Amino acid sequence: MNWILISTLAALQATSMVYPNEQICHTALKEVRTVDPKAICIPQGVDYRNQRRIDGMKEFLTLFGEHVDTLSSHTNGH
């Protein structure tokens, strides 16, 4: 899960401070807190609107793969 570093520093607000995990965010946070003691790291969360589409596509691909396997076993068996 991605983590977001939130700071009141104007320089950091110009860019998105998103990190791939909590540990990296907290490493950056240590540096930022030297000038902004109120800075924090929070989980980015999941955009469930997109997650439903991703889950639907995964389900489709799983079913498609099962169908291909079934067709392949019938073709190889004859």
Residue, then its C-alpha position, 0 to 999 in steps of 0.5 A: m500500500n502506498w503512503i502519503l507524506i503530508s507537510t505544511l511546507a509550501a515546497l512539498q505541496a507542489t509535488s505529490m509525496v507518495y511512497p511505496n511503503e510505510q518504511i520509506c515514507h517514515t525515512a523521508l518523514k525524519e528529514v522533513r520533520t527537521v523543518d516541519p515537526k507536524a508532518i505526518c505519513i498516512p496510508q494512501g488508501v484504495d480508490y474503490r471505484n477503480q478497485r471494482r474495475i480491477d477486480g472485474m478484470k481479474e475475474f474475467l482473465t481468470l475465467f478466460g484462462e480456465h476456458v482456454d485450459t478447457l479448450s486446450s485439454h479437449t484439443n490435445g485429447h483428440 
